Amino acid sequence: MLNKSKMFVHRARIKQSMKLLGDFHPTNPGYSIYEPFSNSRSVTFFSKQFELHKKLAPSLGITNASTRHESSKAGPGQSLSLQSQLGKLPVPSLKDTLPKFLRTVRPLVNNDEYESTFDKVKDFAKEGGIGHKLQALLEERATKTENWFSDWWLDMAYLGYRDPVIVWSSPGIVWPTQTFLDKGEMIKFAAKAVAGALDYKIAVDNQTIAVEMQGGKPLDMQQYFKVFGTTRLPATPLDTQSFNPNSKHIVVIYKNHFFKVEVYGETGEQLSAEQIQASLEDIMKMVREEGPEVGVLTSNNRDDWAKDFALLANNKKNKASLKEIETALFSMNIDPNHEEFLAKDELSKSALISLHGGGSKHAGANRWHDKTLQLFVAESGECGMTYEHSPAEGPPLMILTDHILGYIEGTVKNGSNLPAIKYNPVQQLEFVLNDAINLSISKAKENLDNLVTEVDMHVLHFKHFGKNEIKSLGFSPDSFIQTAIQLAFYRLQKEPGAHYESGGTRQFIHGRTEVIRSCSIESVEFAKSFVQLEGASSDRFVLMKRAIQAHNSYAKLAVAGLGVDRHLQGMKKIGTENKIEPHELFSDTGYVKSSQMRVSTSQVAGATASFLCFGPLVSDGYGCCYNPRPEDMFFPCSALASCSETSATAFRDALEQSLLDMRLLVLENVQQSKL
């Protein structure tokens, strides 16, 4: 029999809070979360997006190449055709948010802590209290902006973030490892990768990327136009962004040397893959020794890098080189052989290289982490991307990955790949260093190497089944996977932990993400019953279905802009801007515990055997992005080596076992029901 008594009192308190704050309506039980949004306007003068729109608008609908470009099946000019149909991000009501908040807090705190949180929520929500005042200010802001949260989020999550972007903010994307017989094969592959990225840019420039849809609604497509030519510039207290979508060159980094490589001819046509290869071969001939390790400065914390950037820019030659890097469409980083870089296996090695380049003894300085898009190819076959997160979420980069790899294989092509008639030769970018810069480079190398030793990564390539089988069992793949992650965490830690999943809000203008709080009363009940073997198999099966449904329901709310986190963050932020003393709710144990995400996850689906990876959000937590393909799945699992309570390998193994156990649980009970 199910043991229902343990949670009865807590559920009663939640129901009481719902009565206090208003009705909370559960979502459609038939909802299932789809891959496109598991993940990361009419312009007004109130928004920073206005300047970006002015910058990008001239390029929209104008190609960077000649008329020999081929249009995709979507037809010219369609990518932004449904932008006017996008709604505005809603401001949830207090009656919607606060009961949901209490429900997500309940499994993370003890009885006394929950009572304290409940009392603070009650005070926050009282008529005429601070909660209603903040709500009114937020609703007023929403009337004056196209997205009341997007500018705040850009500053809070990215431009104001002061730690290094690598590992903590910028994800890596791992492509299938290649086998190169010699350096010539590597250069040919790198050239095709560059050509493939440029080929995809044809669809961006012509606006022929089909509009993505979610539940019959169009999604905001602006992120696709913010990838090429974008650079984050270090500054204090906030970094800035530079958008250069009409640039004609890329930057190639080889042995720490930087080169400007024109990828368009003088009359605007793209260079062919063979011409790009010739430029890369010229670079190989020009370089003999390792260059100055200037690139490692971009891996440092943002305040130190901002100071060093200013020092570099004091020299005219450096300033010119920095400008060429800033305005490049992207970088191609040609890495050394990584065979001596130690990792748990080849996939885990590629993941680590994509995140940080392996440290100062490998490719740590062969990077420019301010570029939104960095491609890398190593002599030992590792390849992929590193992308700076501020302009876009993962899905557009994974779609770009699929196109590049398809282009290399010869299965997709937008352009003609005919040679350009005339183009400029490769130009080496020079840096003049002094003692102060050299000292900063030494410190940055030390900081990078310390960070490299901290990242514990172990990739699970799950080959037992993929999302097709999960669907055949009658479940949403994403919710099934999220429940398995919850089970894996509980197996290891013997307690629940706040669990973040990125839910896309691109059905709204300038939408980015909302938090899907995957740790629920139902997921904890299921995990406890499974780990402690409580009840019969049929009882655990019922609990598993409830946990999966609870995730489905919350996910639907989140992608509809009705989650908990953005609303609470917004009220806290608007209070700060209006010099209102923060309510004690925002320092409450329940609020803090439910915001410290010990499990950070995101689904970024792709057709190829590629995957996105990142580090954990907190010191005693795990990171786990995943690519659920039809017949297999990739789960790069990360933790911090300095934390004795966590282990990427243990989490990887627990996740694999949880997925297998949950499938077996379904099969046992489905077969039993047929007898």
Secondary structure, DSSP 8 states (H G I E B T S, - for coil): ----STTHHHHHHHHHHHHHH-------TT----GGGB------TT-THHHHHHHHGGGTT--SS-TT----TT-TT-TTTTGGG-B------HHHHHHHHHHHHGGGS-HHHHHHHHHHHHHHHSTTSHHHHHHHHHHHHHHHSS-TTHHHHIIIIIIT--S-SBTTTB-EEE------SSHHHHHHHHHHHHHHHHHHHHHHHTT-S---EETTEE---GGGGGSTTEEEE--SSS-EEEE-TT--EEEEEETTEEEEEE-B-TTS-B--HHHHHHHHHHHHHH--S----GGGGGGS-HHHHHHHHHHHHTSHHHHHHHHHHHHSS-EEEEE---TTS--SSHHHHHHHHHHHTT-TTTTTTS--TTBSEEEEEETTS-EEEEE-STT--HHHHHHHHHHHHHHHHTS--SS-----S-----EEE-----HHHHHHHHHHHHHHHHHHHHEEEEEEEE-S--HHHHHHTTS-HHHHHHHHHHHHHHHHHSS---EEEEEE-TTBTT--EEEEE---HHHHHHHHHHHTT-S-HHHHHHHHHHHHHHHHHHHHHHHTT--SHHHHHHHHHHHHHTT----GGGGSHHHHHHHS-SEEEEE---SSS-EEE---SSTT-EEEEEEE-SS-EEEEEEEETT-TT--HHHHHHHHHHHHHHHHHHHHHHHHHHH-
